Amino acid sequence: MRQWGLVTGAAVTALVATGAITYAVAGDEGASDAAPTADSADAGFARDMAVHHQQAVEMSYVVRDRTDDEEVRRLAYDIAQTQANQRGMLLGWLDMWELPKVSSDPPMTWMGMGDAAAGKDGALMPGMATNTEMKRLGELDGKRAEVFYLQLMTDHHKGGVHMAQACVRACEVGVEKRLARGMVEGQESEIELMAGMLEERGAAAR
């Protein structure tokens, strides 16, 4: 996990150095080329989605050690790779904007949810697994681990889609709005894929 973080960080540094990460995207209505403020939707989304993504990466690596099923392992790898890279971009933007990566405000305050967003038992935002669920995932094996992972990740993606849709509406930095749109499309596609995988295993989303 630590090695993965170093690779991601290096990739973001390279993108920043070459100017590949920019603010505005041509054709994005309302896109801005100015750095956002710490209490903006752009900064809030970057901070919160980085946290949300980190748990998805952790869950994916856990299930890869709990099953030999190649379909689930491949999906878990793809999710871990995609979300770790996106997380690196989000944290990289916060660095460029010279904004803090943590906030004293509750998660999702930027989208009008605040204290209502947090769940119980360590679930910081909607869709996130609880501490108890993460512990259970690490104790299951085989088909039971596959089903529980697919159920947890379906919930996780639904929460992520909701947050990304809020950024599409409220964020002002063009490249971040584009990333959020891509998250919505990608995660909705994976939700559909996971529904089929659950059905094949005689299960369904929670």
N, C-alpha and C positions, 0 to 999 in steps of 0.2 A: 504493500500500500504506500509506504514511504517513497519507494523508488518510483512508483507511478506518479506521485505528486511532483517529484523532482523533474520528471520528463515533461509533464504538463506545464510546469512553471517555466522550463527552458523554452518550450514551444511558444508560450505567450510572450516571453522576452524577445524572442526572435521576430515575432509578428510586430511587436511595438517598434523594434529597431528598424524594421524595413518599411514601416508605415502601412502595413497591411491591415491593421485595426484602425479604422477611422470613425468619425462621428456620423456624418451625414451620408445618406444613401440617396442617389438621384431617384426621383419619382416617389419618395415617401412624403406624403402630404403632412405638413406641419413639422417635418424633420428639422432638427437644430444642429448647428455646428459649434454651439457653446457648451462648455462643461456644465453639467447639472449641479444643483445644490444638494447638500447632505439629506435634506428632507423631501427631495423630489421622488416622483414615482420611479424614475430611472435608477436612482441610487438604491431605493428600497427594494425594487425588483432584483437588482444585481446581488444585494446582500442576502435576501431571503431565498432566492432560487439557488444560490451557491450552497446554502445550508441544506435545502431540499434535495439537491442533486447529490450531495455527499452521502446521504443515507442510501440513496438508490445504488450508488457505487458500492457501498459496504454490503448491502443485501445481495448484490449480484456476485460479489466475490465469495460470500458465504455459501450461496447455493452451488457454486461451481465446485466447491469442496464436498458437497453433500450428495451429489448425484453423478452417475455416469452417463445420463441421457444426453446425447450430443445435441439434440434440438434445444433443450433447455440451457445447456452450457453455452451454446452459440448465441442464443438470445441474451443471456446474462453478460457475456463478453461484449456484445454489441452495445448494450445499454451502459455498461461500465465505461467503455471507451468513449461513447458519444457524450455522456453526461460529465465525465471527468474533463474532457476537452472544453465543453461549454462552460463548466465551472471555472476553468482556467481563464477563459475569455472574460467572464463576468468579474472575476477578481482583478484581472488585468485592467479592465476599464476603471474600476475603483481606484487602482493605483494611478492611472493616468489623470484621473479627475482629482487626485489628491484628497480623496474622501475616505473616511474610516470604513473598515470592513465589518464593524459591529456597531449597533445602535442601542441606546437606552430605551428606545420605544419598543413596544411589543411587536412581534412579527406581523407583517401585512397591514400595519397602520397606514401605509402609503395607499392602500386600496380600500380604506374605510372599514377594516375589520378589527384591527387592534386586539384587545383582550379576548374578543369573541373567537379569534382564530386558534388560540392555543387549546390543545386537548389535554388529556390526563396521561400520567405515566410516561412522561418524556416525549410525547408527540407534540412537537413545537408548532406544527401547522397542519391544516386539513390534508388528509391522505398519508401523512407520515405514520410509520409504524411506531407502536409503543415500545418501551424498554422490554416489557414482557414478551411481546411478539418477536422482537429481535432475538431474544434469548431462546425462544422456542424454535425459531428458524435454524439456529445453530445446533439444535439438539436432534432435529429430524433427519431422516435419511431417505434416499430413493424417491419413490413416487410421492410419499407424504411431504417431503421437502419440496418437490417440484410443484405440487398443488398449492402449498402454503405460499411459496414464493410468487407464483403467478397471481394468487389472490392479493397478496400484499402489494405487488407491483402494479396491479390494476388500480387499486385504491390510490397508490402513490401517483400514478400517471394522471388520474382524474383530478387530484389536487393540483398537480403541476399544470395541467391544461387550464384550470380555472385561473391560476395566477398569471400564466402567460397571456391569456385572453385579456386580463386586466391591464397588462403592460401594453398590449397592442392598442388598447383604447387610450391609455393615459401617459405612456412614456413619450418623450419628445426627441430622444436621440435616434436618428434614423436606423443605424446599424443594429441597435438594441431591439427596436420594434421588429426589424426583419428577423432577428434571431428568435424573438418570441413567437412570431408567426410560424417559423420552422419548427419550434417546439410543439406548438399546437398540432400541426399536421403530422409530425413524426410520432408523437405520443398517442394521438387518436388512432393512427394506423397500428401501433403496437398493442393498444387496448383491444382492437378487433382481432389481431393475431392471437393474443393471449386468451381471448374468449374461446377460440377454436381449439387451442392447446388444452384448456381446462375441460372442454367437452370431450376431447379424446381420452381424457383421464377420468371420465365419469364425474366431473365436478363442475362448478360454476363460480362466477365472481360472487363476492359476499354482498 
